[in-house]
Amino acid sequence: MQKIAKFDYKVQPMDVDFNETLRFTQMGGYLLHSAGEHAEKNGFGTNILHEQNLAWVLSRLAIEMYRYPSSEEPFQIETWIENYTRISTTRNFRILDANNEVIGAASSIWCMFDMTTRKAVDLKSKQEYAAFATGIPSLIENPVKVAGIDGHSVSRHRVKYSDIDFNRHANSMKYLEWMVDLFPLEVFSHRRVKRVDINYINEVIFGEIVEIYQDFTQTEKCLFDLRRGEDMICRAQILFENEI
């Protein structure tokens, strides 16, 4: 049993933006990879769950970055499970540079999903997982419930092949990419993303159209709603800070 795990990574050139630092959407991908590796090593990862027709589904995610690593820079992600409840489990992360300095942190909430019924599983039926709960809290505030917004959609996206993951629905980081692509390039010339909170509400599958609503009336904060008709798909809040 490995309750706390640490994984080594290096920023790949294909994952940086024009500032030559890691795009925060890609940091989300590294975090999810570390979570998957930790779960796999401890017997409750994707391969084992798929044999039972089950899957982990991300419900909420918060990421805070204090510094973004540069192209080719090595970094580490440390991850652990904080707790288990009947309906969800909380997994936390620390992001460390080569000097063992914390450059970011994250917290996530997951549910177990039955691939046949498309419903959440009662985790009381999986008590063997509770032994992995460490009780260690996140370095940052837990993922918040993001407020909804009004108005009209500013963009729409048809879910394509490149959006779909092994669960046959849109990958969780794709939602964030659809939002980020709506910002003018100048935003990232003068500001950087400090924190992202994402609430995943419903899955979206190949061919479906997602309407994107945006409220960017505050310079330091932007809110998003992603909807499929009357169904809410996802809500997000992105906080910016000025570049030093």
N, C-alpha and C positions, 0 to 999 in steps of 0.2 A: 504494500500500500504506500502510495506517494501522495501525501495530502497537499504538499506545496511543491510546485514544479517550476523550473526555470529553463527557458529555451533561448538559444542563440540565433540571432538573425543578422543580416546585413542588408542595408538599403540598396535595392537594385536600381540601376539607372532608369529603367522603364517605369518606376514607381514615383519619380520625382516630378515636380512641376517646373515652371520657368524660373522659379527662385532657387532651383537645384536642391530643394529640401523635400522630404517625403510628403506627398499629398495626404491629408488627414483621412480621406476615404480609404487609402491604402493601409494606413495604420489600423483602421478598423478590421481590414482583412487579416493582418498579422495577429491581432488580438484573437479573432475567431479561430485562426489556425492553432494558436497555442491552447485555446480551450478544447478544441477537438483532439489535439495530441494528448493532453492530460487525461481527458475522458477515455481515450482509446487505451492508454497504458494501464488504466485502472479498471477496465472491464465494463465500462458503460458508454463506449463511444459509438460512432455511427455504424460501423460494420456489425457489431453485436446487436445493436438495437434493430437494425434493418432485418435481421433474421427473425425478430419478434414482431415485425411490421410496425415498429415504433420509431420515433425520431425526436430529437430535441428541437424546440422552436424558440427563437429569441423573442421575448416579450417587450423588454425595455433595455436600453443601453445608454450609458453616459460615458463620455470620454473627455478628459481634460488634458491639454498639452501645455507644458511650460517651455519647451523647446522642441523643434522638429529636427530630427537627425538629417544629415546631408547625404548626398549620393555616395555610395560605397562605405558609409559609416556603419560599424558594427553596433548592435544594441541587444539588450536582453528583455524578455518579458517574463515576469514572475506571475503565476496565477494560482488561485486556491478557491475552494468553495467555502462560503461563509456559513450558510445554513440551508436547511430543507424545511418546507412547509407542505401542507397537503396539496397545494396547487402549483407551487413553484420552488425554484432553488436560486440562490444568489451566488454569482461567481464574480470575484474581484481580480484586479490586475495592477501590477506596477511595471513601469517601463524605465529601464536603466541604461545609461550610456556606458562607455568603456571604462570610465572612472568610477562606476558604481553610483553615480548621481542619478536621482530620480528626475526624469524629464517628462513624465506623464503618468497618468493613472486612469483606471476605468472601473466601472461597476456594471454588472449585467444581471438581468432576471430572465430565467428560462422556464418553459413549461415542457412537459413530455406530451407528445402528440401521437394519437393512434392513426396510422395511415389509412386504415379501412374506414373507420367511422368519421374521420376528420375532426375528432374531438379530443380535448385534453384528458390525460390520464391522472387518476388520483394517486399521488406519490406515496400515500400510505401503503400501497400495494408493492412498493419498492423500498422497503425499510433497510435493505442491505446497503443502499447508497448513503444513508444517514451517517454511517461511520466516517465518511469523508468530510463532514462538516467540521470546520476548524473554529468557528466563532470569531475569526479575525475580521474586523470591519474593513471597509474600503478606506483608502486615503482621501477620497472625495465624497461629496454629498451623493446620496443614493439617486438613481435616475428619477427625475421628477415627472409628474403628470403634466403633459403639455396642454396649454389652453387651445381651444379651437378658434378659428377665424371665420369672418364673414366675407362676402364679396363674390367676385366671379373668378373662374379659373384663368390663370395666366399662360398655361401651357397644357399640352396633353401628350401622353406617351403610350404607344402600343407596345405591349410586352413582347420581346423578340427572343430568338434562340439564345443570343449572348447574355440575356438577363436571367436565364433559368439555371438553377442548381440541381444537385442530385435528388432533392426532394420534389422536383418537377414543379416548383413555384419560383417566383422571382427571388434571387439572392438578396439577403437583408442589406448588403452594402449597395446594391443597385438603387434602392429607394433613395439613398443619400446622394448618389451620383446624379440622379435625375434632378434633384433639388439644386445641387451645387452648380450644375451646368446652366442655370438660369441667371447667375450673378454676372455682372459685367467684369471683364478681366481686371479693370482698375481696382476693384475691391481687393483682390489678392496682391496688388502691387503695393498697397499701403497698409493693409491690415492682415491679420492672421486669425484663424479660428482658434479661440481659446477653449471653448467647451461646446459639445453637441449632446443633446438629449433626444432620443428617438423612442416613440411609443409605437410598437407594431400591434395592429388591431386585427387585421384580416389578411389572409394570403391573397396573392394575385397570380394568375397563371397565364400561360402562353396565349397570345392573341387578344387578351383583354386590354381595354383602354383605361388608362389612369389619368384623371383630371388633377392638375396641380394648382393649388391655391397658395398665394404668398402674401405675407404682410411684412414689408421691409421699411416701415415708417420710422423706425428707430435705427440710428446708425450703428449701434452696438449690438442689436439683436434682430434676428429674422425668424419669423414663424412660418411653418408650412403645414398644409393639410393635403393629403393625397386621397382621392376618392374614386370609387367606381360606381357611377350613378349615385344612388342614395347611400351606398355603403361607404363607411370610413375605412380606409386602408391603413393609413399611417399618419402620425403627427410628429413634428420635429421642431426643435428650437436650437438655433445656432447663435452662439455668442462670439463676438469679435473683440479684438483689442488691436490698438495701433502698433505697427512695427516700431521697434526701438531704433 
